[in-house]
Structure formats: structure tokens, C-alpha cells
Amino acid sequence: MAYAGKSGEVRGIRVVAKSPSPRSLTTTEQPSRNNGTLLTGIAIGVVIGAGIALLLAPRSGADTRYQIGRGLKRVRRRGRDAWDDLRDELSQARRSLMRATRKEEAGRRKEAL
């Protein structure tokens, strides 16, 4: 059994001012830099990996540069095609929205008459 002091003694409750709550112990007051550090590490890893891959590539430097250039042109062309497709889809959606709006306005005018 634990010792509780002399018997018959009245004990007071001690209040500690400004005691930290469990919530304040878990909150972070300073912004976390873990995400920035993680992204920096990933970027450095990608650059180092690409460099090692180029050094250990079975092709000569000229062939590798040619293949990289072809790949970049292909990506650029595909990106341009994707933007053109998106532009066409957006203009088609805009036209159909304008048609629907005009049709709705015409219906309202007929109801008003």
C-alpha cells in the first residue's frame, strides 16, 4: 500500500499554472521541413541516377545524345498534340454551352409571351 501521509491530515490540491495540455505537446509550432528535404533528396537521386545511367550506357556519346534528342522531340510533339486536343475539346464544350444557354433563353422568352 502506498504511503498517503499522516492520518487525519487534510491535503490541498496543488494547481500548476500554465501546464501544457496534451494537445500543445503534439502540435508543431514551426513549419516542418521534412517535405522539402524529401523532395530535394529525390531530385538529387534522380540526377545522380541519370548520370550513372549515361556513363554506363552501351552506346557511344553521340548515339546517346541523338537518342535523347529524338526522345525530347517526340515528347514535345506529343505534348503539343495533347494541348491541341485539349483546346479543341474546350472550344467544343464552350460552343455547346453557348447553344444550351441560347436555347434556354429562347424558352424563357416564349414562356414570357
Backbone as a chain_set.jsonl record, in Angstrom:
{"seq": "MAYAGKSGEVRGIRVVAKSPSPRSLTTTEQPSRNNGTLLTGIAIGVVIGAGIALLLAPRSGADTRYQIGRGLKRVRRRGRDAWDDLRDELSQARRSLMRATRKEEAGRRKEAL", "coords": {"N": [[0.826, -1.169, 0.0], [0.442, 2.251, -0.731], [2.065, 5.044, 0.763], [0.245, 7.61, 2.216], [0.579, 9.799, 3.767], [0.214, 11.447, 7.025], [-2.399, 10.224, 9.105], [-5.65, 11.651, 9.076], [-4.835, 14.106, 8.249], [-5.468, 16.991, 6.379], [-5.356, 17.385, 2.978], [-4.386, 19.6, 0.435], [-5.207, 20.578, -2.949], [-2.899, 20.908, -5.429], [-2.399, 23.356, -7.802], [-1.044, 23.75, -10.929], [0.101, 26.392, -12.682], [-0.457, 27.258, -16.061], [0.089, 24.742, -17.224], [1.238, 22.429, -19.651], [-0.995, 21.278, -22.089], [-2.043, 18.05, -23.323], [-2.567, 18.36, -26.007], [-1.065, 20.628, -26.779], [1.455, 19.623, -26.573], [1.746, 17.978, -28.723], [1.429, 19.491, -30.983], [2.974, 21.203, -33.699], [4.854, 24.033, -33.754], [6.634, 25.231, -35.415], [7.141, 25.313, -38.923], [7.254, 22.26, -40.716], [10.092, 20.829, -42.206], [10.396, 18.522, -43.505], [9.159, 17.676, -45.905], [10.321, 19.29, -47.898], [12.982, 18.507, -47.655], [12.764, 15.827, -48.334], [11.905, 16.005, -51.042], [14.116, 17.317, -52.141], [16.089, 15.387, -51.74], [15.087, 13.335, -53.365], [15.242, 14.582, -55.89], [18.018, 14.961, -56.138], [18.818, 12.295, -56.121], [17.633, 11.399, -58.514], [19.056, 12.891, -60.431], [21.694, 11.982, -59.993], [21.321, 9.263, -60.539], [20.579, 9.383, -63.257], [22.932, 10.382, -64.343], [24.755, 8.297, -63.79], [23.544, 6.281, -65.269], [23.91, 7.286, -67.862], [26.68, 7.207, -68.003], [27.201, 4.477, -67.893], [25.988, 3.529, -70.124], [25.461, 1.485, -73.027], [25.834, 2.595, -75.535], [27.601, 4.906, -77.699], [28.67, 8.293, -76.937], [27.724, 10.157, -78.856], [25.655, 8.726, -80.098], [23.965, 8.374, -77.911], [23.296, 11.043, -77.274], [21.919, 11.652, -79.636], [19.731, 9.884, -79.458], [18.531, 10.856, -77.116], [17.837, 13.431, -77.984], [15.976, 12.752, -80.0], [14.029, 11.557, -78.405], [13.234, 13.764, -76.831], [12.165, 15.436, -78.82], [10.02, 13.856, -79.602], [8.495, 13.802, -77.231], [7.91, 16.531, -77.03], [6.357, 16.886, -79.351], [4.189, 15.179, -78.793], [3.191, 16.439, -76.514], [2.433, 18.913, -77.606], [0.43, 18.002, -79.328], [-1.369, 17.032, -77.428], [-2.095, 19.41, -76.112], [-3.302, 20.724, -78.242], [-5.49, 19.01, -78.686], [-6.823, 19.334, -76.238], [-7.455, 22.066, -76.398], [-9.232, 21.99, -78.582], [-11.298, 20.397, -77.485], [-12.132, 22.032, -75.352], [-13.048, 24.316, -76.728], [-15.149, 23.179, -78.151], [-16.797, 22.381, -76.013], [-17.398, 24.907, -75.0], [-18.84, 25.986, -77.142], [-21.078, 24.247, -77.151], [-22.155, 24.835, -74.652], [-22.836, 27.512, -75.007], [-24.793, 27.191, -76.97], [-26.723, 25.775, -75.506], [-27.343, 27.676, -73.567], [-28.43, 29.725, -75.158], [-30.657, 28.347, -76.153], [-32.08, 27.915, -73.784], [-32.637, 30.578, -73.038], [-34.262, 31.307, -75.175], [-36.448, 29.639, -74.712], [-37.37, 30.745, -72.307], [-38.155, 33.244, -73.187], [-40.305, 32.558, -74.834], [-42.063, 31.545, -72.931], [-42.576, 33.85, -71.502], [-44.081, 35.339, -73.211]], "CA": [[0.0, 0.0, 0.0], [1.235, 3.467, -0.834], [2.005, 5.923, 1.909], [-0.55, 8.783, 1.896], [0.814, 10.855, 4.739], [-0.346, 11.213, 8.346], [-3.848, 10.065, 9.065], [-6.389, 12.784, 9.577], [-4.294, 15.357, 7.706], [-6.195, 17.483, 5.212], [-4.403, 17.715, 1.912], [-4.918, 20.511, -0.582], [-4.892, 20.261, -4.339], [-1.924, 21.851, -5.958], [-2.688, 23.713, -9.19], [0.135, 24.251, -11.63], [-0.332, 27.379, -13.673], [0.032, 27.127, -17.438], [0.656, 23.426, -17.519], [0.991, 22.112, -21.059], [-2.021, 20.279, -22.345], [-1.554, 17.026, -24.254], [-2.682, 18.877, -27.37], [0.033, 21.533, -27.08], [2.698, 18.866, -26.667], [1.829, 17.296, -30.01], [1.367, 20.411, -32.119], [4.255, 21.767, -34.111], [4.737, 25.471, -33.935], [7.481, 25.604, -36.525], [6.79, 24.518, -40.092], [8.086, 21.084, -40.925], [10.922, 20.89, -43.409], [10.581, 17.158, -43.979], [8.753, 17.553, -47.301], [11.355, 19.912, -48.725], [14.159, 17.655, -47.597], [12.46, 14.624, -49.104], [11.911, 16.345, -52.465], [15.498, 17.598, -52.517], [16.776, 14.099, -51.816], [14.624, 12.624, -54.555], [15.802, 15.258, -57.061], [19.451, 14.637, -56.206], [18.899, 10.889, -56.516], [17.309, 11.281, -59.943], [20.173, 13.436, -61.202], [22.825, 11.059, -59.874], [20.962, 8.047, -61.266], [20.651, 9.652, -64.696], [24.352, 10.493, -64.693], [25.345, 6.955, -63.778], [22.982, 5.555, -66.409], [24.585, 7.753, -69.081], [28.066, 6.737, -68.002], [27.247, 3.034, -68.097], [25.183, 3.191, -71.299], [26.231, 0.713, -74.002], [26.026, 3.385, -76.752], [28.59, 5.976, -77.633], [28.11, 9.578, -76.524], [26.979, 10.763, -79.962], [24.41, 7.978, -80.252], [23.123, 8.661, -76.753], [22.758, 12.389, -77.459], [20.943, 11.573, -80.715], [18.532, 9.23, -78.923], [17.902, 11.791, -76.168], [17.216, 14.471, -78.803], [14.777, 12.18, -80.614], [13.024, 11.388, -77.357], [12.721, 15.084, -76.46], [11.293, 15.896, -79.916], [8.789, 13.06, -79.535], [7.729, 14.297, -76.077], [7.426, 17.857, -77.388], [5.277, 16.716, -80.327], [3.029, 14.616, -78.095], [2.66, 17.488, -75.649], [1.744, 19.871, -78.463], [-0.81, 17.351, -79.764], [-2.286, 16.97, -76.286], [-2.624, 20.759, -75.903], [-4.237, 20.994, -79.338], [-6.714, 18.248, -78.399], [-7.5, 19.992, -75.121], [-8.019, 23.312, -76.909], [-10.407, 21.639, -79.381], [-12.362, 19.946, -76.581], [-12.65, 23.182, -74.603], [-13.84, 25.178, -77.61], [-16.387, 22.447, -78.42], [-17.625, 22.485, -74.811], [-17.878, 26.288, -74.932], [-19.903, 26.143, -78.15], [-22.294, 23.545, -76.713], [-22.695, 25.593, -73.527], [-23.48, 28.71, -75.559], [-26.03, 26.741, -77.609], [-27.687, 25.441, -74.448], [-27.762, 28.933, -72.951], [-29.346, 30.391, -76.1], [-31.899, 27.572, -76.198], [-32.78, 28.19, -72.525], [-33.149, 31.941, -73.116], [-35.376, 31.306, -76.124], [-37.566, 29.02, -73.997], [-37.877, 31.71, -71.328], [-38.852, 34.302, -73.924], [-41.58, 32.01, -75.277], [-42.926, 31.452, -71.762], [-42.932, 35.21, -71.093], [-45.099, 35.877, -74.134]], "C": [[0.877, 1.241, 0.0], [1.035, 4.338, 0.399], [1.301, 7.204, 1.519], [-0.359, 9.904, 2.89], [0.185, 10.498, 6.073], [-1.846, 11.08, 8.248], [-4.511, 11.292, 9.67], [-5.897, 14.115, 9.037], [-5.085, 15.742, 6.452], [-5.169, 17.925, 4.182], [-5.083, 18.617, 0.891], [-4.525, 20.045, -1.977], [-3.966, 21.341, -4.867], [-2.222, 22.089, -7.441], [-1.429, 24.308, -9.795], [-0.34, 25.171, -12.741], [0.331, 27.105, -15.02], [0.696, 25.782, -17.703], [0.322, 23.068, -18.96], [-0.086, 21.034, -21.19], [-1.457, 19.229, -23.299], [-1.6, 17.508, -25.697], [-1.492, 19.761, -27.724], [1.363, 20.797, -27.181], [2.858, 18.219, -28.035], [1.796, 18.251, -31.195], [2.756, 20.925, -32.436], [4.049, 23.235, -34.382], [5.595, 25.955, -35.095], [7.119, 24.738, -37.72], [7.773, 23.376, -40.293], [8.863, 21.221, -42.226], [11.142, 19.507, -43.998], [10.227, 17.02, -45.449], [9.796, 18.141, -48.236], [12.611, 19.074, -48.777], [13.947, 16.399, -48.425], [12.518, 14.911, -50.598], [13.321, 16.648, -52.96], [16.282, 16.304, -52.666], [16.372, 13.314, -53.048], [15.231, 13.246, -55.805], [17.286, 14.938, -57.223], [19.632, 13.19, -56.641], [18.615, 10.674, -57.99], [18.475, 11.767, -60.799], [21.371, 12.49, -61.157], [22.547, 9.767, -60.647], [21.043, 8.233, -62.772], [22.105, 9.757, -65.155], [25.032, 9.146, -64.753], [24.835, 6.144, -64.967], [23.638, 5.987, -67.706], [26.025, 7.265, -69.146], [28.162, 5.247, -68.329], [26.455, 2.581, -69.323], [26.043, 2.456, -72.324], [26.485, 1.484, -75.307], [27.137, 4.401, -76.564], [27.893, 7.28, -77.244], [27.26, 10.214, -77.606], [25.639, 10.055, -80.158], [23.437, 8.284, -79.107], [22.492, 10.043, -76.879], [21.693, 12.407, -78.552], [19.637, 10.962, -80.214], [17.789, 10.139, -77.945], [17.194, 12.904, -76.937], [15.941, 13.979, -79.469], [13.655, 12.031, -79.589], [12.404, 12.715, -76.948], [11.799, 15.642, -77.544], [9.964, 15.16, -79.88], [7.895, 13.548, -78.393], [7.132, 15.665, -76.388], [6.239, 17.752, -78.353], [4.019, 16.17, -79.664], [2.385, 15.645, -77.175], [1.884, 18.523, -76.45], [0.422, 19.29, -78.948], [-1.84, 17.312, -78.641], [-2.903, 18.342, -76.023], [-3.611, 21.124, -76.997], [-5.555, 20.269, -79.114], [-7.518, 18.903, -77.283], [-8.165, 21.286, -75.576], [-9.28, 23.03, -77.728], [-11.579, 21.213, -78.497], [-12.972, 21.111, -75.816], [-13.489, 24.101, -75.496], [-15.159, 24.493, -77.974], [-17.333, 22.532, -77.218], [-18.203, 23.892, -74.672], [-19.013, 26.521, -75.92], [-21.19, 25.464, -77.7], [-22.94, 24.258, -75.525], [-23.421, 26.839, -74.024], [-24.793, 28.338, -76.247], [-27.104, 26.457, -76.576], [-28.214, 26.701, -73.784], [-28.742, 29.672, -73.851], [-30.683, 29.686, -76.147], [-32.735, 27.841, -74.95], [-33.381, 29.59, -72.53], [-34.341, 32.03, -74.064], [-36.613, 30.691, -75.484], [-38.17, 29.969, -72.991], [-38.667, 32.824, -72.025], [-40.226, 33.821, -74.37], [-42.558, 31.915, -74.111], [-43.406, 32.833, -71.323], [-44.031, 35.784, -71.979], [-46.381, 35.212, -73.87]], "O": [[1.923, 1.277, 0.649], [-0.041, 4.355, 0.995], [1.723, 7.847, 0.558], [-1.098, 10.887, 2.843], [-0.32, 9.389, 6.25], [-2.491, 11.729, 7.425], [-4.019, 11.887, 10.628], [-6.484, 15.154, 9.338], [-5.332, 14.908, 5.58], [-4.261, 18.709, 4.459], [-6.241, 18.398, 0.536], [-3.624, 19.223, -2.148], [-4.241, 22.535, -4.751], [-2.289, 21.148, -8.232], [-0.832, 25.238, -9.253], [-1.092, 24.764, -13.627], [1.513, 26.769, -15.099], [1.748, 25.714, -18.339], [-0.77, 23.377, -19.436], [-0.072, 20.023, -20.488], [-0.489, 19.5, -24.01], [-0.77, 17.112, -26.516], [-0.96, 19.67, -28.83], [2.299, 21.294, -27.807], [3.978, 17.94, -28.463], [2.109, 17.845, -32.314], [3.603, 21.062, -31.553], [3.17, 23.625, -35.15], [5.301, 26.991, -35.691], [6.822, 23.555, -37.557], [8.974, 23.522, -40.065], [8.325, 21.685, -43.231], [11.975, 19.332, -44.887], [10.923, 16.314, -46.179], [10.116, 17.543, -49.263], [13.236, 18.946, -49.83], [14.85, 15.959, -49.137], [13.12, 14.143, -51.349], [13.68, 16.277, -54.077], [17.053, 16.145, -53.612], [17.213, 12.698, -53.703], [15.689, 12.525, -56.691], [17.748, 14.674, -58.333], [20.512, 12.894, -57.449], [19.274, 9.865, -58.645], [18.838, 11.121, -61.782], [21.991, 12.229, -62.188], [23.429, 9.243, -61.326], [21.518, 7.35, -63.487], [22.459, 9.273, -66.23], [25.806, 8.88, -65.672], [25.596, 5.41, -65.598], [23.9, 5.151, -68.571], [26.53, 6.948, -70.223], [29.115, 4.816, -68.978], [26.272, 1.382, -69.535], [27.225, 2.766, -72.477], [27.299, 1.039, -76.116], [27.553, 4.713, -75.448], [26.664, 7.35, -77.226], [26.191, 10.753, -77.319], [24.612, 10.703, -80.359], [22.235, 8.431, -79.325], [21.299, 10.208, -76.626], [20.68, 13.093, -78.42], [18.557, 11.471, -80.515], [16.558, 10.184, -77.947], [16.077, 13.283, -76.586], [14.94, 14.693, -79.505], [12.494, 12.335, -79.864], [11.193, 12.799, -76.739], [10.773, 16.249, -77.236], [8.909, 15.756, -80.097], [6.684, 13.69, -78.565], [5.979, 15.931, -76.049], [5.237, 18.447, -78.188], [2.914, 16.639, -79.937], [1.16, 15.707, -77.073], [0.812, 18.963, -76.035], [-0.591, 19.989, -78.981], [-3.031, 17.53, -78.868], [-4.097, 18.438, -75.742], [-4.635, 21.755, -76.731], [-6.622, 20.844, -79.325], [-8.741, 19.014, -77.37], [-9.298, 21.576, -75.192], [-10.28, 23.736, -77.594], [-12.717, 21.619, -78.731], [-14.189, 21.176, -75.648], [-14.525, 24.606, -75.064], [-16.184, 25.163, -78.094], [-18.536, 22.732, -77.388], [-19.357, 24.056, -74.275], [-20.013, 27.161, -75.597], [-22.274, 26.03, -77.845], [-24.167, 24.274, -75.416], [-24.493, 27.181, -73.524], [-25.784, 29.059, -76.135], [-28.258, 26.849, -76.745], [-29.401, 26.789, -73.47], [-29.759, 30.184, -73.384], [-31.729, 30.333, -76.179], [-33.955, 27.98, -75.037], [-34.51, 29.779, -72.078], [-35.31, 32.739, -73.792], [-37.721, 31.182, -75.697], [-39.391, 29.993, -72.837], [-39.697, 33.282, -71.529], [-41.202, 34.568, -74.301], [-43.75, 32.175, -74.279], [-44.524, 32.971, -70.826], [-44.819, 36.62, -71.537], [-47.377, 35.509, -74.53]]}, "num_chains": 1, "name": "protein.A"}
